[in-house]
Amino acid sequence: MFDSSKRQIGFAPPSIDQECIAAVERVLRSGWITSGPELKAFENELETYLKSPRVLCFSSWTTACELALRWFGIGPGDDVLIPAMTYAATANIVLHCGARPVMVDIDPIERVVTLEKLQAAWTPQTKAVMPVDLGGWPVDYNAIGAWLNSTPIRNGFKPKTAVQEAFGRPLFISDAAHSFGASVEGMPVGTQADITGFSFHAVKNLTTAEGGALSLSLPPALDLEQTTAWLRSMALHGQSKSALEKTQSGTWQYDVTEAGYKCNMTDIQAAIGRSQLRTYPDHLNRRKEIATQYNRLLASASWCTLPVLEDDTRESAYHLFSIRIRGFNSGHRDTLMLRLKEDGIATNVHFIPLPLLSLHRNRGEQMSDYPESAACFHEQLSLPIHLHLEDEDVDWIVERLRFHVDELMAELL
């Protein structure tokens, strides 16, 4: 029976503790609140956590990864391979550059793109490959990286810029917005691709309210310091000095070398991130515990396809717990979500496949070309997984989920 005394269970409320609040207050009282020493410390700490040669923070995943595409020289006439099942931002940044997002269908079990699907979509116009780690689950980085470094791909690559010439192959840029804390062969996701983009949006495992980062693991032929300088400058309108650098150098003069953007991360955001990073391993363990509890409680449900959380080489960041309900269509799923909402349980869907969005329908994309993404969309439901959940909350969510699914299944007979 429904227990009307149960508290409301949000989908992904941020975890903000007193230490985090104190960190923000400290920065607010410091006299320096934009990009400065707190941001530099956060970037250094991220490098240590990710075991990365270089991490740079920006205002969002979107601005960070668009800068990365522009640095590589992506533009008109170029193709970038992406999944059909992803958030709009993955395709938007390709379109911003004047290039063409080429969609690839997903694996029905892992719900990410596979090497075979990417290989089938490759053409000589492919200048970058941008797979997406969905729900915290990493793509097969090793297989994709080996393919992009293979002789046939290198021989078919036609560089247009000096950076592309130095690569000698397409850029491997990972949309790891969901997978901060995931691992491949015991190493954190962040160094397997040439560039890995993370999101610190409000609903992510680690948040800075808004924000994102690039982890750079570039080929030896690329100058890391030069690349870093270009990215930092382009995040500040192409300016040759940041505000802090102008203050510290004792001279205000600066130059603007290119028409840049405004997408830096502030010290206020960085303070939130630093606070969260200190306790992140414990937070990740708790998310794993919740996912494990869901798995145990739903393992016997004949209608439920559980997400992949771990295999011989990869482990999820447990950002989402997304199930598939066999036999459902999107109407059944949406009805289920409404009934759970009446029980005080918020759920979500990740994602509406890109070909169903007006932007891409108007570009000529057809959902029928991506059958696995279409099927996943109809059946998919993301359950709450966050640090505010108690074990009894998870029990309650599964109890109500089972009740409503069984009820809906009976209605379908």
C-alpha positions in Angstrom: 0.0 0.0 0.0 1.1 3.6 -0.7 2.6 5.2 2.4 1.5 8.9 2.1 3.9 9.8 4.9 6.9 9.1 2.7 9.0 12.1 2.0 9.5 13.5 -1.5 12.4 11.9 -3.3 14.1 14.3 -5.8 15.8 13.0 -8.9 19.3 14.6 -8.5 19.5 17.2 -5.8 23.1 18.5 -5.4 25.1 17.5 -2.3 26.1 20.8 -0.7 27.6 20.5 2.9 28.8 23.0 5.4 32.4 22.6 4.2 31.3 23.6 0.7 29.4 26.6 2.0 32.5 27.6 4.1 34.7 27.4 1.0 32.5 29.7 -1.0 32.3 32.2 1.9 36.1 32.1 2.2 36.4 33.1 -1.5 33.7 35.7 -1.2 35.6 37.3 1.6 39.0 37.0 -0.1 38.5 40.0 -2.4 39.1 37.9 -5.6 36.0 36.0 -6.9 36.7 35.5 -10.7 39.3 33.2 -12.2 42.3 33.2 -9.9 44.3 31.2 -7.4 41.3 29.0 -6.4 40.8 28.0 -10.0 44.5 27.1 -10.4 44.4 25.0 -7.3 41.3 23.2 -8.5 42.9 22.4 -11.9 46.0 21.1 -10.2 43.9 18.9 -7.9 42.0 17.5 -10.8 45.2 16.7 -12.6 46.3 14.6 -9.5 42.9 12.9 -9.3 42.7 12.1 -13.0 46.5 11.4 -13.3 46.3 13.8 -16.3 49.1 15.9 -17.8 46.9 18.9 -17.9 43.4 19.9 -16.8 41.7 23.2 -17.7 38.4 24.4 -16.3 35.7 26.4 -18.2 32.1 27.6 -17.7 30.6 24.4 -19.0 31.2 21.1 -20.8 29.7 22.7 -23.9 32.1 25.7 -24.1 35.1 23.6 -23.2 34.5 21.0 -25.9 33.6 23.6 -28.5 36.9 25.3 -27.9 38.6 21.9 -28.3 37.0 21.4 -31.7 37.9 24.8 -32.8 41.5 24.3 -31.6 41.7 21.2 -33.8 40.3 23.2 -36.8 36.9 21.5 -37.1 34.9 23.5 -39.7 32.7 23.4 -42.8 33.1 20.2 -44.8 34.2 18.2 -41.8 32.3 15.3 -40.2 32.3 14.5 -36.4 31.0 11.1 -35.4 28.6 11.2 -32.3 25.9 8.9 -30.9 22.3 9.3 -31.8 21.5 8.8 -28.2 23.0 11.8 -26.4 22.1 15.2 -25.1 21.7 18.1 -27.6 25.0 19.7 -26.6 27.1 17.0 -28.2 25.7 17.8 -31.7 25.3 21.5 -31.1 29.0 22.3 -30.7 29.7 20.5 -34.0 27.0 22.6 -35.7 28.4 25.8 -34.1 31.7 25.0 -35.8 30.0 24.7 -39.2 30.7 21.0 -39.4 28.3 18.0 -39.7 27.4 15.8 -36.8 27.3 12.2 -38.1 25.1 10.1 -35.9 25.9 6.5 -34.9 23.5 4.0 -33.3 24.2 2.5 -29.9 24.7 -0.9 -28.5 21.4 -2.1 -26.9 23.0 -3.4 -23.7 25.8 -0.9 -23.0 23.8 2.0 -24.6 27.0 3.6 -25.9 28.5 3.5 -29.4 30.7 0.6 -30.3 33.9 0.4 -32.4 32.0 -1.4 -35.2 29.4 1.3 -35.5 32.0 4.0 -35.6 34.0 2.1 -38.3 30.9 1.8 -40.4 30.3 5.6 -40.2 33.9 6.7 -41.0 34.6 8.5 -44.2 37.6 10.6 -45.4 35.6 13.6 -44.2 35.7 12.4 -40.6 37.9 14.8 -38.7 36.9 13.9 -35.1 35.2 11.1 -33.2 33.3 12.1 -30.1 31.7 9.1 -28.3 29.6 9.6 -25.2 29.9 7.8 -21.8 26.3 7.4 -20.9 25.2 7.4 -17.3 28.7 6.9 -16.1 29.5 3.9 -18.2 32.7 4.4 -20.4 32.9 3.5 -24.0 35.6 1.0 -25.1 38.4 3.6 -25.1 41.2 1.2 -25.9 39.5 -0.2 -29.0 38.5 3.2 -30.4 42.0 4.7 -29.7 43.7 1.8 -31.4 41.5 2.1 -34.4 42.1 5.8 -34.8 45.8 5.2 -34.6 45.7 2.4 -37.2 47.5 2.7 -40.5 44.3 2.7 -42.7 42.8 5.7 -40.7 46.1 7.6 -40.8 46.5 6.9 -44.5 42.9 8.2 -45.2 43.3 11.3 -43.1 43.5 14.7 -45.0 44.7 17.4 -42.6 43.6 21.0 -43.1 45.5 22.7 -40.3 48.9 22.5 -38.6 47.4 20.9 -35.5 45.7 18.3 -37.7 49.0 17.7 -39.5 50.7 17.1 -36.2 48.0 14.5 -35.2 48.0 12.8 -38.6 44.6 11.3 -37.8 41.1 12.3 -36.5 40.8 13.8 -33.0 39.6 11.4 -30.3 37.5 13.7 -28.1 35.4 12.0 -25.4 32.1 13.3 -24.1 32.7 12.2 -20.5 30.1 14.6 -19.0 28.6 11.6 -17.1 31.7 9.7 -16.2 33.9 11.7 -13.9 35.2 9.0 -11.6 34.8 6.1 -14.0 37.8 3.9 -14.7 39.4 1.8 -17.5 41.9 -0.8 -16.4 42.1 0.8 -13.0 42.9 4.3 -14.5 40.5 7.2 -14.2 38.7 8.2 -17.3 40.5 11.3 -18.5 43.7 10.2 -20.3 42.5 7.5 -22.7 41.3 10.0 -25.4 43.3 12.9 -26.8 40.8 15.3 -25.0 38.2 14.3 -22.4 35.4 16.7 -21.6 33.8 16.6 -18.1 30.7 18.4 -16.9 30.3 19.9 -13.4 26.7 20.9 -13.9 24.3 21.0 -11.0 23.0 17.4 -11.5 26.4 15.8 -12.0 28.3 13.6 -9.4 30.7 16.5 -8.7 29.3 19.9 -9.3 30.5 23.5 -9.4 26.9 24.7 -10.0 27.8 25.2 -13.7 31.1 24.4 -15.2 33.3 21.9 -17.1 36.8 20.8 -17.7 39.1 19.4 -20.4 41.7 16.8 -19.6 44.5 16.9 -22.2 46.4 13.8 -23.1 47.9 14.9 -26.4 50.3 13.1 -28.8 54.0 14.1 -28.2 54.1 16.1 -31.4 51.7 18.7 -29.9 53.1 21.4 -27.6 51.1 21.1 -24.4 52.1 24.6 -23.1 51.2 26.2 -26.4 47.9 24.4 -26.5 47.1 25.4 -22.8 47.9 29.0 -23.6 45.6 29.1 -26.6 42.7 27.5 -24.7 43.1 29.8 -21.7 43.3 32.9 -24.0 40.3 31.9 -26.1 38.2 31.5 -22.9 38.9 35.2 -22.2 38.1 36.8 -25.5 41.5 36.0 -27.0 43.2 38.2 -24.4 46.9 37.6 -23.8 46.7 38.1 -20.0 44.0 37.2 -17.4 42.8 39.7 -14.9 45.0 38.1 -12.2 48.0 38.1 -14.4 47.6 41.8 -15.1 47.4 42.4 -11.4 50.4 40.4 -10.5 52.6 41.6 -13.4 52.2 45.2 -12.4 51.3 46.2 -15.9 47.8 46.4 -17.3 48.7 46.2 -21.0 47.5 43.2 -23.0 46.9 42.1 -26.5 44.0 40.3 -28.2 45.3 37.9 -30.9 42.0 36.2 -31.9 38.3 36.8 -31.5 37.8 34.6 -28.5 34.9 33.8 -26.2 33.9 34.3 -22.6 33.8 31.0 -20.9 36.2 30.9 -17.9 35.4 29.3 -14.6 35.3 31.6 -11.5 37.1 31.1 -8.2 33.6 30.8 -6.6 32.8 27.7 -8.7 36.3 26.3 -8.2 35.9 26.5 -4.4 32.7 24.4 -4.7 34.6 21.9 -6.9 37.6 21.7 -4.5 35.4 21.0 -1.6 33.5 18.3 -3.4 36.7 16.7 -4.8 38.0 16.1 -1.3 35.2 13.8 -0.4 34.5 12.5 -3.9 35.9 9.0 -3.4 33.5 8.5 -0.5 30.6 9.9 -2.5 31.5 7.6 -5.4 31.4 4.6 -3.1 28.0 5.6 -1.8 26.6 5.9 -5.3 28.0 2.4 -6.0 26.3 1.0 -2.9 22.9 2.5 -4.2 23.4 1.0 -7.6 24.3 -2.3 -6.1 21.1 -2.2 -4.0 19.0 -1.4 -7.1 20.6 -4.3 -9.0 19.9 -6.7 -6.1 16.2 -5.6 -5.8 15.5 -5.6 -9.5 17.5 -8.7 -10.6 14.4 -10.9 -10.4 12.1 -8.6 -12.4 11.6 -10.4 -15.7 10.7 -7.1 -17.4 13.8 -5.2 -16.3 17.0 -4.8 -18.3 19.7 -3.5 -15.8 22.5 -1.1 -16.8 26.0 -2.4 -17.2 28.1 -1.1 -14.2 31.3 -3.1 -14.3 33.2 -5.6 -16.5 36.7 -6.9 -16.7 38.3 -3.6 -17.6 35.7 -0.8 -17.0 33.8 0.5 -14.0 31.0 3.1 -14.1 30.9 6.4 -12.3 27.4 5.5 -11.2 26.0 8.8 -12.4 22.7 7.4 -13.5 20.8 4.2 -12.8 18.9 3.7 -16.1 16.8 0.6 -16.6 14.9 -0.6 -19.7 11.4 -1.9 -19.2 10.8 -4.6 -21.9 7.6 -4.3 -23.7 7.0 -0.6 -22.9 6.7 2.2 -25.3 7.2 5.9 -24.5 3.6 6.4 -23.6 3.7 3.5 -21.0 6.9 4.9 -19.6 5.5 8.4 -19.3 2.4 7.0 -17.5 4.7 5.2 -15.1 6.7 8.3 -14.4 3.5 10.2 -13.6 2.4 7.5 -11.2 5.7 7.4 -9.5 5.6 11.2 -9.2 2.2 10.8 -7.4 4.2 8.7 -4.9 6.7 11.5 -4.4 9.4 9.8 -6.6 11.0 11.8 -9.3 12.4 10.0 -12.4 13.9 11.1 -15.7 14.8 10.0 -19.2 18.3 10.0 -20.8 17.8 11.0 -23.5 15.4 11.9 -26.3 17.5 10.7 -29.3 18.7 13.5 -31.5 16.7 12.4 -34.6 13.5 13.0 -32.7 14.4 16.7 -32.0 13.1 19.2 -34.5 16.6 20.6 -35.1 17.8 17.3 -36.5 14.5 16.2 -38.1 14.8 19.4 -40.1 18.3 18.4 -41.1 16.9 15.2 -42.6 17.6 12.8 -39.8 15.2 9.9 -39.5 14.7 7.9 -36.3 14.3 4.7 -38.3 18.0 4.8 -39.2 18.8 4.3 -35.5 16.7 1.4 -34.3 18.6 0.6 -31.1 18.4 4.2 -30.0 14.7 4.3 -30.8 14.0 1.1 -28.8 16.1 2.3 -25.9 14.2 5.6 -25.8 10.8 3.9 -25.5 11.9 1.5 -22.7 14.3 3.7 -20.8 13.8 5.1 -17.3 16.4 6.7 -15.0 15.8 6.2 -11.2 17.1 8.5 -8.5 20.7 7.9 -7.5 22.2 10.6 -5.2 23.7 11.1 -1.8 20.4 12.2 -0.1 19.0 8.7 -0.6 18.8 6.3 2.4 18.7 2.5 1.9 15.0 2.6 2.8 14.4 5.1 0.1 15.8 2.8 -2.5 13.6 0.0 -1.1 10.6 2.2 -1.4 11.4 3.3 -5.0 11.7 -0.3 -6.1 8.6 -1.3 -4.3 6.5 1.4 -6.0 8.3 0.8 -9.4 7.4 -2.9 -9.3 3.8 -2.2 -8.3 3.2 0.3 -11.1 5.0 -1.7 -13.8 3.0 -4.8 -12.8 -0.2 -2.7 -12.9 0.6 -1.3 -16.3 1.6 -4.7 -17.7 -1.8 -6.1 -16.6 -3.5 -3.2 -18.3 -1.7 -4.0 -21.5 -3.0 -7.6 -21.6 
